Amino acid sequence: MTENTATYEVVVVGGGAAGLSAALVLGRARRRTLVVDAGEPRNAPAAHMQGYLSRDGMPPAEFLAAGREEIARYGVELVRDRAVDVARDGGFTVRLASGGSVHSRQLVVATGLKDELPAVPGVAERFGRDVVHCPYCHGWEVRDRAFGVLATSPMSVHQALMVTQWSKDVTLFLHEVAEADLADDDLRRLAAAGVRVVPSAVVGLDVDGDRLTGVRLAAGRAYEREVLFVAPRAVPQTDLLARLGAEMKETPFGTYPVIDERGLTTVPGLWAAGNASGFAEQVVNAASRGYRAGAAINGELLFADLDAAIRV
């Protein structure tokens, strides 16, 4: 650690719901805290976020702006920068893209994940509007329209069945899945739910103005649809955790750290929150994870200092 390295009790890497929630708790606990925010939230393409009690329908950017204002009230600092490396040295030293570095006693990694979309022309441009992935996030807003589901794995059957709660006009396009790969139970459930199965890849989208009107199939046919559900490949942003030696585990949705119920990894003082700790963390869940980690960290620091004083 160099002499010009700023020191904190806690550094939080990631300024989304999880990171800001952890920082809010720590600021209110009078802990000197820094948030390092690269400004790349996963839900940036969405116009609104849903399912967060009292914040349902709020634009994600407005939600994060409010969170930044709240942590500032308690003296929490925030820097627009990217953590590019990290080392353990009696604490944690985080090197920033700007060239500086910061040191902390405890480190929270709340860097989330990135969505890699299927390589179908038009999907990325319309993602978050009428190309969506989560029925709990978007189902109500697109209810009763003509749904398509782009099958990129046998798990897409589950997605197709789930979205029938929001529309009874659902078609499953076997984009990268052979019909022979579907289990008999899946086929029976799809039939019972009234889901049509089309054994063809999708090669593009039809758009009228700023509205999805259909999908174009490899077989040459255009199929009218108003909403397309896709399953992005989740890419966890967990490099910092792995570099610090945290035990990782493979899941069907990527590699994530082994954590306890509070978010503590197998490395003392190193915490994971939000989508850096698991795939299925919606905004409300990520905020809860951050809150839990923040409260636990304050206790860890308090008792470490008391035990040190006793030893003296």
C-alpha positions as CSV (number, residue, x, y, z in Angstrom):
1,M,0.0,0.0,0.0
2,T,1.5,3.3,-1.0
3,E,1.3,6.5,1.0
4,N,-1.2,8.2,-1.2
5,T,-3.7,5.3,-1.1
6,A,-6.9,6.4,0.5
7,T,-8.1,4.2,3.4
8,Y,-11.6,3.2,4.4
9,E,-13.2,0.8,6.8
10,V,-15.2,-0.7,3.9
11,V,-15.0,-0.4,0.1
12,V,-18.0,-1.5,-1.9
13,V,-17.3,-2.4,-5.5
14,G,-20.5,-1.9,-7.5
15,G,-23.1,0.9,-7.3
16,G,-26.3,-1.0,-8.0
17,A,-29.1,-1.9,-5.6
18,A,-26.9,-4.3,-3.6
19,G,-23.9,-2.1,-3.3
20,L,-25.9,1.0,-2.5
21,S,-27.9,-0.8,0.1
22,A,-24.8,-2.1,1.8
23,A,-23.3,1.4,1.8
24,L,-26.5,2.9,3.2
25,V,-26.4,0.6,6.2
26,L,-22.7,1.1,6.7
27,G,-23.0,4.9,6.4
28,R,-25.7,4.9,9.0
29,A,-23.5,2.8,11.2
30,R,-20.9,5.6,11.0
31,R,-18.4,3.5,9.0
32,R,-16.0,5.3,6.6
33,T,-17.2,3.7,3.3
34,L,-16.5,4.2,-0.3
35,V,-18.5,2.9,-3.3
36,V,-16.7,2.3,-6.6
37,D,-19.3,2.5,-9.3
38,A,-18.5,1.8,-13.0
39,G,-22.0,3.0,-13.9
40,E,-23.1,-0.1,-15.9
41,P,-26.3,-1.4,-14.2
42,R,-27.7,-4.6,-15.6
43,N,-31.2,-3.2,-15.9
44,A,-30.2,-0.1,-17.8
45,P,-32.2,-1.1,-20.9
46,A,-35.4,-1.3,-19.0
47,A,-37.7,1.7,-18.8
48,H,-39.1,0.7,-15.4
49,M,-38.5,-1.8,-12.7
50,Q,-41.3,-3.8,-11.2
51,G,-42.1,-5.9,-8.1
52,Y,-40.2,-3.6,-5.6
53,L,-42.8,-2.6,-2.9
54,S,-43.3,1.2,-3.0
55,R,-41.0,1.6,-6.0
56,D,-43.0,-0.5,-8.6
57,G,-42.8,1.2,-12.0
58,M,-39.8,3.4,-11.0
59,P,-37.2,4.0,-13.8
60,P,-34.0,2.2,-12.8
61,A,-31.8,5.3,-13.3
62,E,-34.1,7.3,-11.0
63,F,-33.9,4.5,-8.4
64,L,-30.1,4.5,-8.4
65,A,-30.0,8.3,-8.3
66,A,-32.1,8.3,-5.2
67,G,-29.9,5.7,-3.6
68,R,-26.8,7.8,-4.3
69,E,-28.4,10.8,-2.7
70,E,-29.3,8.7,0.4
71,I,-25.8,7.3,1.0
72,A,-24.3,10.8,0.6
73,R,-26.4,12.0,3.6
74,Y,-24.4,9.7,5.8
75,G,-21.0,10.6,4.5
76,V,-20.5,7.7,2.2
77,E,-18.2,8.6,-0.7
78,L,-18.8,7.4,-4.3
79,V,-16.4,7.5,-7.1
80,R,-17.1,6.8,-10.8
81,D,-14.4,4.4,-11.6
82,R,-13.8,0.7,-12.3
83,A,-12.0,-1.7,-10.0
84,V,-9.4,-3.5,-12.2
85,D,-7.4,-5.4,-9.6
86,V,-7.4,-6.3,-6.0
87,A,-4.9,-7.7,-3.5
88,R,-4.9,-8.9,0.2
89,D,-2.4,-7.1,2.4
90,G,-3.8,-7.1,5.9
91,G,-7.0,-5.9,4.3
92,F,-7.8,-5.2,0.7
93,T,-6.2,-2.9,-1.8
94,V,-8.3,-2.1,-4.8
95,R,-6.6,-0.7,-7.9
96,L,-8.8,1.6,-10.0
97,A,-8.9,2.1,-13.8
98,S,-8.1,5.8,-13.2
99,G,-4.7,4.8,-11.8
100,G,-5.3,5.3,-8.1
101,S,-6.0,2.7,-5.4
102,V,-8.0,2.5,-2.2
103,H,-7.5,0.3,0.9
104,S,-10.1,-1.1,3.2
105,R,-10.5,-3.5,6.1
106,Q,-13.5,-5.2,4.5
107,L,-14.5,-5.5,0.9
108,V,-18.0,-5.9,-0.6
109,V,-18.1,-7.1,-4.3
110,A,-21.5,-6.2,-5.8
111,T,-20.5,-6.2,-9.4
112,G,-23.6,-8.0,-10.7
113,L,-23.6,-9.8,-14.0
114,K,-23.9,-9.1,-17.7
115,D,-26.5,-10.5,-20.1
116,E,-25.2,-12.1,-23.3
117,L,-28.2,-12.0,-25.7
118,P,-28.9,-14.5,-28.5
119,A,-27.2,-13.4,-31.7
120,V,-30.4,-12.7,-33.6
121,P,-30.5,-9.4,-35.5
122,G,-32.7,-6.9,-33.7
123,V,-32.8,-8.6,-30.3
124,A,-30.2,-6.4,-28.6
125,E,-31.9,-3.2,-30.0
126,R,-35.3,-4.1,-28.6
127,F,-34.1,-5.8,-25.3
128,G,-36.0,-4.4,-22.3
129,R,-39.0,-3.2,-24.4
130,D,-40.8,-5.9,-26.4
131,V,-37.9,-8.3,-26.3
132,V,-37.7,-9.3,-22.6
133,H,-36.5,-12.1,-20.4
134,C,-38.3,-12.1,-17.1
135,P,-42.1,-12.5,-16.8
136,Y,-42.0,-11.1,-13.2
137,C,-40.2,-8.0,-14.4
138,H,-42.2,-7.4,-17.6
139,G,-45.2,-9.8,-17.7
140,W,-47.9,-7.4,-16.5
141,E,-46.8,-4.7,-18.9
142,V,-47.1,-7.0,-22.0
143,R,-50.0,-9.1,-20.8
144,D,-52.5,-10.6,-23.2
145,R,-50.3,-10.0,-26.3
146,A,-49.0,-12.5,-28.7
147,F,-45.9,-14.0,-27.1
148,G,-43.0,-15.8,-28.7
149,V,-40.3,-17.6,-26.7
150,L,-36.9,-18.2,-28.3
151,A,-35.6,-21.6,-27.2
152,T,-31.9,-21.6,-26.8
153,S,-31.8,-24.6,-24.4
154,P,-34.3,-27.2,-23.1
155,M,-34.7,-24.9,-20.1
156,S,-36.6,-22.6,-22.4
157,V,-39.6,-24.9,-22.1
158,H,-39.9,-23.7,-18.4
159,Q,-39.9,-20.1,-19.6
160,A,-42.6,-20.8,-22.2
161,L,-44.8,-22.5,-19.6
162,M,-44.3,-19.7,-17.1
163,V,-45.3,-16.9,-19.4
164,T,-48.7,-18.6,-20.1
165,Q,-49.7,-16.9,-16.8
166,W,-49.6,-13.6,-18.7
167,S,-50.9,-14.6,-22.1
168,K,-52.7,-17.6,-23.6
169,D,-51.2,-16.9,-27.0
170,V,-47.7,-18.4,-26.7
171,T,-45.5,-19.9,-29.4
172,L,-42.2,-21.6,-28.6
173,F,-39.6,-21.3,-31.4
174,L,-37.0,-24.1,-31.3
175,H,-34.2,-21.8,-32.2
176,E,-31.2,-23.8,-31.0
177,V,-33.1,-26.9,-29.6
178,A,-34.2,-30.0,-31.5
179,E,-37.7,-31.2,-30.8
180,A,-36.2,-34.6,-30.1
181,D,-34.3,-33.0,-27.2
182,L,-37.5,-32.1,-25.4
183,A,-38.6,-34.5,-22.7
184,D,-42.0,-36.3,-23.0
185,D,-43.3,-34.5,-19.9
186,D,-42.3,-31.1,-21.4
187,L,-44.2,-31.8,-24.6
188,R,-47.3,-32.9,-22.6
189,R,-47.1,-29.8,-20.4
190,L,-46.7,-27.5,-23.5
191,A,-49.7,-29.1,-25.0
192,A,-51.8,-28.8,-21.8
193,A,-50.8,-25.1,-21.6
194,G,-51.8,-24.5,-25.2
195,V,-48.2,-23.5,-26.2
196,R,-47.6,-24.0,-29.9
197,V,-44.2,-25.4,-30.8
198,V,-42.5,-24.3,-34.0
199,P,-39.4,-26.3,-35.0
200,S,-37.4,-23.5,-36.7
201,A,-34.7,-21.1,-35.9
202,V,-35.4,-17.4,-35.8
203,V,-33.2,-15.3,-38.2
204,G,-34.6,-11.8,-37.5
205,L,-37.4,-9.6,-36.2
206,D,-40.1,-7.6,-38.0
207,V,-40.6,-4.1,-36.6
208,D,-43.2,-1.5,-37.6
209,G,-42.1,1.9,-36.4
210,D,-41.0,1.2,-32.9
211,R,-43.1,-1.9,-32.3
212,L,-42.3,-5.6,-32.7
213,T,-44.7,-7.2,-35.1
214,G,-43.2,-10.6,-35.7
215,V,-40.3,-12.9,-36.1
216,R,-38.7,-14.3,-39.3
217,L,-37.9,-17.9,-39.4
218,A,-35.1,-19.8,-41.1
219,A,-37.7,-21.7,-43.0
220,G,-38.7,-18.5,-44.7
221,R,-41.9,-17.8,-43.0
222,A,-42.8,-14.7,-41.0
223,Y,-44.7,-15.3,-37.8
224,E,-46.7,-12.6,-36.2
225,R,-45.7,-11.9,-32.6
226,E,-45.9,-8.8,-30.4
227,V,-43.5,-9.8,-27.6
228,L,-40.4,-12.1,-27.7
229,F,-39.1,-13.7,-24.5
230,V,-35.4,-14.7,-24.6
231,A,-33.0,-16.3,-22.2
232,P,-29.7,-14.4,-22.1
233,R,-26.6,-16.2,-21.0
234,A,-25.7,-14.8,-17.6
235,V,-22.1,-13.9,-17.2
236,P,-21.2,-13.3,-13.5
237,Q,-18.8,-10.4,-12.9
238,T,-16.9,-12.3,-10.2
239,D,-13.3,-11.9,-11.3
240,L,-12.3,-9.9,-8.2
241,L,-13.6,-12.6,-5.9
242,A,-11.7,-15.3,-7.7
243,R,-8.5,-13.3,-7.7
244,L,-8.7,-13.0,-3.9
245,G,-9.0,-16.8,-3.6
246,A,-12.7,-17.1,-2.7
247,E,-14.0,-20.6,-3.2
248,M,-16.3,-20.7,-6.3
249,K,-19.0,-23.1,-7.3
250,E,-20.4,-24.1,-10.7
251,T,-24.1,-23.6,-11.2
252,P,-26.3,-24.0,-14.3
253,F,-26.2,-20.2,-14.5
254,G,-22.5,-19.6,-14.1
255,T,-19.7,-19.6,-11.5
256,Y,-20.6,-17.9,-8.2
257,P,-18.8,-17.7,-4.8
258,V,-19.6,-19.9,-1.9
259,I,-21.1,-17.6,0.7
260,D,-22.8,-17.9,4.1
261,E,-26.3,-16.6,4.8
262,R,-24.9,-13.1,5.3
263,G,-22.9,-13.0,2.1
264,L,-19.5,-13.7,3.6
265,T,-17.2,-15.7,1.2
266,T,-14.6,-18.2,2.3
267,V,-12.1,-15.3,2.5
268,P,-12.3,-13.4,5.8
269,G,-13.5,-9.8,5.2
270,L,-14.6,-10.5,1.7
271,W,-18.3,-10.3,0.9
272,A,-20.5,-10.8,-2.1
273,A,-24.0,-9.3,-2.7
274,G,-26.6,-9.0,-5.4
275,N,-26.0,-10.8,-8.7
276,A,-22.3,-11.3,-7.8
277,S,-23.6,-13.8,-5.3
278,G,-26.2,-15.6,-7.4
279,F,-28.2,-15.6,-10.5
280,A,-31.7,-15.0,-9.3
281,E,-31.4,-11.7,-7.4
282,Q,-34.0,-9.3,-8.6
283,V,-33.6,-5.6,-7.5
284,V,-35.5,-6.1,-4.3
285,N,-33.5,-9.3,-3.4
286,A,-30.2,-7.6,-4.3
287,A,-31.1,-4.7,-2.0
288,S,-31.9,-7.1,0.8
289,R,-28.6,-8.9,0.3
290,G,-26.7,-5.7,0.5
291,Y,-28.5,-4.7,3.7
292,R,-27.7,-8.0,5.3
293,A,-24.1,-7.8,4.3
294,G,-23.8,-4.2,5.6
295,A,-25.2,-5.0,9.0
296,A,-23.0,-8.1,9.3
297,I,-19.9,-6.1,8.4
298,N,-20.5,-3.5,11.0
299,G,-20.8,-6.2,13.6
300,E,-17.6,-7.9,12.4
301,L,-15.7,-4.6,12.6
302,L,-17.1,-3.7,16.0
303,F,-16.1,-7.0,17.7
304,A,-12.7,-7.1,16.0
305,D,-11.9,-3.7,17.5
306,L,-13.2,-4.7,20.9
307,D,-11.2,-8.0,20.9
308,A,-8.1,-6.0,19.8
309,A,-8.6,-3.6,22.7
310,I,-8.9,-6.5,25.2
311,R,-5.7,-8.0,24.0
312,V,-3.9,-4.7,24.5
